[in-house]
Amino acid sequence: MRKLIIGLLCLAGLAVVIDFGAAAYSEYHVSRQLRAGADLSADPEVTFHGFPFTAQAMSGRYDDVTIRARAVRPDIPGEVGIEAKLQGLHASAGELLDGAARTAQVDRIDALMRFEPTELGKLFGIPDLQVHTPPADKSDGTGGSGGSGMTTAGVLVLKGTLPTAANGRVLPAGVTPSSSATRVPVQIQADLLLEGDKVRIQATGFYTDTTSTVDTTAAVKTESKIPETDHAAVLARFSRTIDIKELPFGVAPTEVSALGGQIVVEGVGRNVTIDLDRLQQP
C-alpha cells in the first residue's frame, strides 16, 4: 500500500510537471507569434492561468490568459505598457502554436494602456513630472504617485519644475535653458477626461489645497513668484491631449484613471472576435 501511494504521488507530481511544461511551451510560442504579428520590440509576457492547462488545450477553450507588453507609439516618446486579459479564449492548440489561427473568439477581454511617469514627463517636456491624487479621492492617506494602489479619476495634481530666465519669467516650451537657469517648482490641479478615444489632461489652476499630503506651501510661494502674465503659459505646459486610438486587440477605451503616478486607460469587450496580429495598432 505504501509503495502504491508513493507511486501515485510520483505520477501526480509528474503530471503537474508535464502540465506546467506544456503551459510554458505554449506561452513561449504564442508570445513569439504575438511579437511578430504586432511588430513589437520584445516578446510580450504571456501567461495561461488555471490548472490543468492540458485539459484547456484539449477542449480548445482557455479560461484566463494574460498578455503584457511594451509598445512604441509614434506620437509618444518612449514606450507605453499595454495589457490584455482574455477570459474564455477559443482556439485549438495546434493552430494557436503554429500561428495558423490569426483570429480567435473571446468571451471577455479587459484591455488597458499605461502611461508611466517617465513617458508622461517626456510628453509634457517636464522631465521630473509627477502625477498625484488629491486627498478627497483617496482613502489611504498616502501620496498619489507612491500610494497603495487606490485608483483615482477626475482630478489630478501635477508636480514638476520649470526653467526661468534671469528676470523670473518662465521660459517658453521648446527653449533650451542655460546651465545656470533657475528651475521653479510648480504644482498644478488638472482635470483628467476621456473624450471618445482621446485622453485630455486639462490644467485648471495652481494647486493650493492645504489638506493634501503634497507640499502646498511651496505651491503657494511658487505661484506668487511666477509673473501673472506667465500663468496661462504655465497652465498650458501642464495640459495635453493623448490620442489613444484603441486599446490592445482593437478594444475601445471606456475609462481613464490615475494609479500610482500612472495614467491608465481601460476598455472591455464581450463576445468578440479578436485579430491576434492586432495586439497593438500599427
C-alpha positions as CSV (number, residue, x, y, z in Angstrom):
1,M,0.0,0.0,0.0
2,R,2.9,2.4,0.9
3,K,4.5,1.7,-2.5
4,L,1.2,2.3,-4.3
5,I,0.7,5.6,-2.5
6,I,4.3,6.7,-3.3
7,G,3.8,5.6,-6.9
8,L,0.6,7.6,-7.2
9,L,2.2,10.7,-5.7
10,C,5.1,10.4,-8.2
11,L,2.7,10.1,-11.1
12,A,0.7,13.1,-9.8
13,G,3.9,15.1,-9.5
14,L,5.0,14.1,-13.0
15,A,1.6,15.1,-14.4
16,V,1.9,18.5,-12.8
17,V,5.4,19.0,-14.2
18,I,4.2,17.9,-17.7
19,D,1.3,20.3,-17.4
20,F,3.4,23.3,-16.4
21,G,5.9,22.4,-19.1
22,A,3.1,22.3,-21.7
23,A,1.9,25.7,-20.5
24,A,5.3,27.2,-20.6
25,Y,5.9,25.8,-24.1
26,S,2.6,27.3,-25.3
27,E,3.3,30.7,-23.6
28,Y,6.6,30.9,-25.4
29,H,5.3,30.1,-28.9
30,V,2.2,32.3,-28.5
31,S,4.5,35.1,-27.3
32,R,6.6,34.8,-30.4
33,Q,3.6,34.8,-32.7
34,L,2.2,37.9,-31.0
35,R,5.5,39.8,-31.3
36,A,5.8,39.1,-35.0
37,G,2.2,40.0,-35.7
38,A,2.2,43.2,-33.7
39,D,5.8,44.2,-34.7
40,L,6.9,44.6,-31.1
41,S,10.5,45.3,-30.0
42,A,10.4,42.4,-27.5
43,D,8.4,39.2,-26.7
44,P,5.3,40.0,-24.8
45,E,4.7,38.3,-21.5
46,V,2.0,35.6,-22.0
47,T,0.5,33.6,-19.0
48,F,-2.0,30.9,-19.2
49,H,-3.8,30.7,-15.9
50,G,-5.7,27.8,-14.5
51,F,-4.9,24.1,-13.9
52,P,-4.8,21.8,-15.6
53,F,-3.6,23.5,-18.8
54,T,-3.6,20.4,-20.9
55,A,-7.4,20.0,-20.3
56,Q,-7.9,23.5,-21.5
57,A,-5.8,22.9,-24.6
58,M,-7.6,19.7,-25.4
59,S,-11.0,21.5,-25.2
60,G,-9.8,24.5,-27.2
61,R,-11.0,26.9,-24.6
62,Y,-8.6,28.7,-22.2
63,D,-10.2,30.1,-19.1
64,D,-7.8,33.0,-18.4
65,V,-4.9,34.3,-20.5
66,T,-2.9,37.5,-19.6
67,I,-0.8,39.3,-22.1
68,R,1.6,42.2,-21.2
69,A,3.9,44.1,-23.5
70,R,5.8,47.3,-24.0
71,A,4.7,49.2,-27.2
72,V,6.1,52.1,-29.1
73,R,3.8,54.9,-30.2
74,P,4.9,57.3,-32.9
75,D,3.3,60.2,-31.1
76,I,4.6,59.5,-27.6
77,P,8.2,59.4,-26.6
78,G,9.5,56.1,-25.1
79,E,7.2,53.1,-24.6
80,V,3.8,52.6,-23.1
81,G,2.6,49.5,-21.2
82,I,-0.3,47.5,-22.8
83,E,-2.1,44.6,-21.3
84,A,-5.0,42.3,-22.2
85,K,-6.8,39.8,-20.0
86,L,-8.7,37.2,-22.1
87,Q,-11.3,35.2,-20.4
88,G,-12.7,32.3,-22.4
89,L,-10.3,32.3,-25.4
90,H,-11.5,29.8,-28.0
91,A,-8.7,28.4,-30.3
92,S,-7.3,24.9,-31.0
93,A,-3.9,24.2,-29.5
94,G,-2.3,23.3,-32.8
95,E,-3.5,26.5,-34.6
96,L,-2.5,28.7,-31.7
97,L,1.0,27.3,-31.5
98,D,1.9,27.2,-35.2
99,G,0.3,30.6,-35.9
100,A,-2.4,29.3,-38.2
101,A,-5.1,30.9,-36.1
102,R,-5.0,34.6,-36.8
103,T,-8.4,35.3,-35.2
104,A,-10.0,33.9,-32.1
105,Q,-13.3,34.2,-30.3
106,V,-13.1,35.6,-26.7
107,D,-15.9,35.6,-24.2
108,R,-14.5,38.7,-22.4
109,I,-11.4,40.9,-22.9
110,D,-10.2,43.5,-20.5
111,A,-7.7,45.8,-22.2
112,L,-5.6,48.6,-20.8
113,M,-2.8,51.0,-21.7
114,R,-0.5,52.6,-19.0
115,F,1.4,55.8,-19.4
116,E,4.2,55.9,-16.8
117,P,5.7,59.0,-15.2
118,T,8.9,58.8,-17.3
119,E,6.9,58.8,-20.6
120,L,4.5,61.4,-19.3
121,G,7.4,63.7,-18.4
122,K,8.8,63.3,-21.9
123,L,5.4,64.0,-23.4
124,F,4.9,67.2,-21.3
125,G,8.6,68.3,-21.8
126,I,8.9,68.3,-17.9
127,P,11.4,65.6,-17.1
128,D,10.6,65.5,-13.3
129,L,6.8,65.5,-13.8
130,Q,4.9,63.6,-11.1
131,V,1.2,62.7,-11.0
132,H,-0.5,62.9,-7.6
133,T,-4.1,62.5,-6.5
134,P,-6.0,64.9,-4.3
135,P,-6.8,63.6,-0.8
136,A,-10.6,63.8,-1.4
137,D,-10.2,61.0,-3.9
138,K,-8.1,58.7,-1.7
139,S,-8.9,56.6,1.3
140,D,-5.4,55.6,2.4
141,G,-3.9,59.0,3.2
142,T,-0.8,58.3,1.1
143,G,0.7,60.3,-1.8
144,G,-0.8,59.8,-5.2
145,S,2.4,58.7,-7.0
146,G,3.5,56.4,-4.3
147,G,0.3,55.3,-2.7
148,S,-1.1,51.9,-2.0
149,G,-2.8,51.4,-5.4
150,M,-6.0,53.3,-4.9
151,T,-7.5,54.3,-8.3
152,T,-8.5,57.9,-8.8
153,A,-10.2,59.5,-11.7
154,G,-11.4,63.0,-12.5
155,V,-8.8,65.4,-10.8
156,L,-5.0,65.2,-10.7
157,V,-2.3,67.2,-9.1
158,L,0.7,67.6,-11.5
159,K,4.0,68.5,-10.0
160,G,7.3,69.5,-11.7
161,T,9.8,72.2,-12.2
162,L,10.0,74.8,-15.0
163,P,13.1,76.8,-16.0
164,T,13.1,80.5,-15.6
165,A,15.1,83.4,-17.1
166,A,17.1,85.9,-15.1
167,N,14.1,88.2,-14.9
168,G,12.0,85.4,-13.3
169,R,9.9,84.8,-16.5
170,V,9.2,81.1,-17.2
171,L,11.0,80.0,-20.4
172,P,8.6,79.0,-23.2
173,A,8.3,75.4,-24.2
174,G,11.0,74.3,-26.6
175,V,13.6,76.8,-25.4
176,T,16.7,75.1,-24.1
177,P,17.6,76.6,-20.7
178,S,21.2,77.5,-19.9
179,S,23.1,75.5,-17.3
180,S,22.7,78.4,-14.8
181,A,18.9,78.7,-15.3
182,T,16.8,78.5,-12.2
183,R,14.1,75.9,-12.0
184,V,10.9,76.8,-10.1
185,P,8.8,74.0,-8.6
186,V,5.2,74.2,-9.7
187,Q,2.1,72.3,-8.6
188,I,-1.0,72.3,-10.9
189,Q,-4.5,71.0,-10.5
190,A,-5.8,69.4,-13.7
191,D,-8.9,67.6,-14.9
192,L,-8.5,64.1,-16.3
193,L,-11.1,63.4,-19.0
194,L,-11.8,60.7,-21.6
195,E,-13.4,62.2,-24.7
196,G,-14.2,59.5,-27.2
197,D,-10.8,57.9,-27.9
198,K,-8.8,60.8,-26.5
199,V,-7.5,61.4,-23.0
200,R,-7.4,65.1,-22.1
201,I,-5.4,66.4,-19.2
202,Q,-6.5,70.0,-18.7
203,A,-4.7,72.2,-16.2
204,T,-7.2,74.4,-14.3
205,G,-5.1,76.3,-11.8
206,F,-2.3,76.3,-9.3
207,Y,-2.8,73.7,-6.6
208,T,-3.1,75.1,-3.1
209,D,-5.2,72.5,-1.2
210,T,-3.9,72.7,2.4
211,T,-5.3,69.3,3.3
212,S,-3.1,67.5,0.9
213,T,0.0,65.5,1.7
214,V,1.6,67.3,-1.2
215,D,3.7,70.3,-0.2
216,T,1.2,73.0,-0.9
217,T,3.2,75.7,0.9
218,A,5.8,75.5,-1.9
219,A,3.0,75.8,-4.4
220,V,1.6,79.0,-2.9
221,K,5.1,80.6,-2.8
222,T,5.8,79.5,-6.4
223,E,2.6,80.9,-7.7
224,S,3.4,84.3,-6.2
225,K,6.9,84.2,-7.7
226,I,5.7,83.5,-11.3
227,P,4.6,86.7,-13.0
228,E,0.8,86.7,-13.6
229,T,1.4,87.2,-17.3
230,D,3.0,83.7,-17.3
231,H,0.2,81.9,-15.5
232,A,-1.7,81.0,-18.7
233,A,1.5,79.7,-20.3
234,V,2.3,77.6,-17.3
235,L,-1.1,76.0,-17.3
236,A,-0.7,75.3,-21.0
237,R,2.6,73.5,-20.2
238,F,0.7,71.1,-17.9
239,S,-2.1,70.4,-20.4
240,R,-2.1,67.7,-23.1
241,T,-4.4,65.6,-25.2
242,I,-3.4,62.0,-26.0
243,D,-5.0,60.2,-28.9
244,I,-5.5,56.6,-27.7
245,K,-7.0,55.4,-31.0
246,E,-7.7,52.0,-29.5
247,L,-6.5,49.6,-26.8
248,P,-5.0,46.1,-27.4
249,F,-6.9,44.0,-29.9
250,G,-8.9,46.9,-31.0
251,V,-10.9,47.4,-27.8
252,A,-12.4,50.9,-27.5
253,P,-11.4,52.9,-24.4
254,T,-14.2,53.5,-21.9
255,E,-12.5,54.6,-18.7
256,V,-9.4,56.6,-17.6
257,S,-7.9,56.9,-14.1
258,A,-4.8,57.7,-12.2
259,L,-3.0,54.9,-10.4
260,G,0.4,55.1,-8.7
261,G,1.6,58.0,-10.7
262,Q,0.4,56.5,-14.0
263,I,-2.4,57.3,-16.3
264,V,-4.4,54.1,-17.0
265,V,-6.9,53.8,-19.9
266,E,-9.2,50.8,-19.9
267,G,-11.8,49.2,-22.0
268,V,-13.9,46.0,-22.1
269,G,-15.1,43.8,-24.9
270,R,-17.6,40.9,-24.6
271,N,-18.2,38.0,-27.1
272,V,-15.8,39.4,-29.7
273,T,-13.5,38.1,-32.3
274,I,-10.0,39.4,-31.9
275,D,-7.2,39.7,-34.5
276,L,-4.2,38.1,-33.0
277,D,-2.0,40.4,-35.1
278,R,-3.5,43.4,-33.5
279,L,-2.1,43.4,-30.0
280,Q,-1.2,47.0,-30.7
281,Q,-2.4,49.2,-33.6
282,P,0.2,49.6,-36.3
